[in-house]
């Protein structure tokens, strides 16, 4: 049986922080689905098409990676894709508190799903899509915060 994980997020934009989490996850799973979801609390700055293209370009040479768009609960996507793991990153204690609650709720909704947490390395834990968008909005250079395949 293949070990499949879902890495859900809005990825608006996909950052080197996201890329680092995927790179850490690759040796653990046979298949990773990068799942671009709708988050009702976030304003989507970039179109779904842009985000999907960027991520597909980044991982074009990796057959383990699939990029999908989804709406609804992440656990429902996991069930549909036969994924028993959700990948999440932790930058600080606020992330841990937030992500722990989501992981517990997801496990309650489907006890076959486990969330795997990766702690962000210190040199990138300050990077977030929200801050990157703010830099973009103010005319700044974000090239060191996003993978080279993303030209913003």
Beta strands, then each sheet from edge to edge (+ up, - down):
strand 1: 4-9
strand 2: 31-37
strand 3: 65-70
strand 4: 85-90
strand 5: 114-119
sheet 1: 3+ 2+ 1+ 4+ 5+
end
